[in-house]
């Protein structure tokens, strides 16, 4: 797992999604297939940045929405501040729904990060 552990993932939630690199180790270039529980579709991601405990980044290689993500973690007076930036083009049939898709993904990632916070604070 890139962040977190199996034991700390609540059933039916998953943050991060089940990222298990096929190679068994997490390093730049590692790839993992990630199923989306809401759509049933699968995306493949590659670890583009890996600098524990400061940062990691994923690049979408395929899937319905090519969203890359970068997380920065920094000490903030005894707590950890997590900054996330997600970006990617909206193409094809989804293009007219770009603004709606952006709001939907923002809401989903806020939920993922709230789950991450709850897991880390237990």
C-alpha positions as CSV (number, residue, x, y, z in Angstrom):
1,X,0.0,0.0,0.0
2,X,1.3,3.4,-0.8
3,X,-0.3,5.1,2.2
4,X,-2.0,3.3,5.1
5,X,-2.4,-0.3,5.7
6,X,-5.0,-3.0,5.1
7,X,-5.9,-3.2,8.8
8,X,-6.7,0.5,8.9
9,X,-9.1,0.6,5.9
10,X,-12.7,0.5,7.0
11,X,-14.8,-2.0,5.1
12,X,-16.5,-0.4,2.1
13,X,-14.4,2.8,2.2
14,X,-10.8,2.6,1.0
15,X,-8.5,5.5,1.2
16,X,-6.4,5.3,-0.5
17,X,-8.0,2.9,-3.0
18,X,-6.4,-0.5,-2.9
19,X,-3.1,0.5,-4.4
20,X,-0.9,-2.6,-4.4
21,X,1.9,-2.4,-7.0
22,X,2.2,-5.5,-9.1
23,X,5.9,-5.7,-8.2
24,X,5.1,-5.8,-4.5
25,X,7.2,-2.8,-3.7
26,X,6.4,0.9,-4.0
27,X,8.9,2.9,-6.0
28,X,8.8,5.3,-8.9
29,X,7.6,3.4,-11.9
30,X,5.5,0.9,-9.9
31,X,2.1,0.3,-11.4
32,X,-1.2,-0.7,-9.8
33,X,-4.7,-1.4,-11.1
34,X,-7.3,0.3,-9.0
35,X,-11.0,-0.7,-9.2
36,X,-13.5,2.1,-8.6
37,X,-16.2,0.9,-6.2
38,X,-18.8,3.4,-7.5
39,X,-18.5,2.7,-11.2
40,X,-17.0,-0.8,-11.3
41,X,-14.4,0.4,-13.8
42,X,-10.7,0.0,-13.3
43,X,-7.8,2.5,-13.8
44,X,-4.1,1.8,-13.9
45,X,-1.8,4.2,-12.1
46,X,2.0,4.6,-12.0
47,X,3.9,6.0,-9.0
48,X,5.4,9.2,-10.4
49,X,6.8,10.6,-7.2
50,X,7.7,8.8,-4.0
51,X,9.6,10.6,-1.2
52,X,8.3,9.2,2.1
53,X,7.2,10.8,4.4
54,X,7.1,14.0,2.4
55,X,5.3,13.4,-0.9
56,X,4.0,10.9,-3.4
57,X,2.4,11.3,-6.8
58,X,0.4,9.0,-9.1
59,X,0.0,9.3,-12.9
60,X,-3.0,7.8,-14.6
61,X,-2.0,5.4,-17.4
62,X,-5.5,4.4,-18.4
63,X,-9.1,4.4,-17.1
64,X,-12.3,6.4,-17.6
65,X,-10.9,9.6,-16.1
66,X,-7.1,10.3,-16.5
67,X,-6.6,12.0,-13.2
68,X,-3.1,12.5,-11.9
69,X,-2.6,13.2,-8.2
70,X,0.1,14.6,-6.0
71,X,0.2,14.6,-2.2
72,X,2.5,16.7,-0.1
73,X,2.8,16.0,3.6
74,X,4.5,18.5,5.9
75,X,4.8,18.9,9.7
76,X,2.6,21.7,10.9
77,X,3.3,22.2,14.6
78,X,2.8,18.7,15.7
79,X,0.2,17.8,13.1
80,X,0.6,16.7,9.5
81,X,-0.7,19.0,6.8
82,X,-1.7,17.2,3.6
83,X,-2.0,19.1,0.4
84,X,-3.5,17.4,-2.7
85,X,-3.5,18.5,-6.3
86,X,-5.4,16.5,-8.8
87,X,-5.3,17.4,-12.5
88,X,-6.1,15.9,-15.9
89,X,-7.9,16.6,-19.1
90,X,-11.6,15.9,-19.6
91,X,-11.9,14.3,-23.0
92,X,-14.4,12.7,-25.3
93,X,-18.0,12.3,-24.3
94,X,-17.3,13.7,-20.8
95,X,-16.1,17.0,-22.1
96,X,-19.5,18.8,-21.9
97,X,-19.7,17.7,-18.3
98,X,-16.3,19.0,-17.2
99,X,-17.6,21.4,-14.5
100,X,-19.9,18.8,-13.1
101,X,-17.2,16.2,-13.1
102,X,-14.8,18.6,-11.4
103,X,-17.3,19.2,-8.5
104,X,-18.0,15.5,-8.2
105,X,-14.3,14.6,-8.0
106,X,-13.6,17.4,-5.5
107,X,-16.4,16.1,-3.3
108,X,-15.2,12.5,-3.6
109,X,-11.6,13.5,-2.7
110,X,-12.8,15.5,0.2
111,X,-14.5,12.3,1.4
112,X,-11.3,10.3,0.8
113,X,-9.2,12.8,2.8
114,X,-11.7,12.9,5.6
115,X,-11.5,9.1,5.9
116,X,-7.7,9.4,5.8
117,X,-7.8,11.9,8.6
118,X,-10.1,9.7,10.7
119,X,-7.9,6.6,10.1
120,X,-4.7,8.5,11.1
121,X,-6.2,10.0,14.2
122,X,-7.4,6.7,15.7
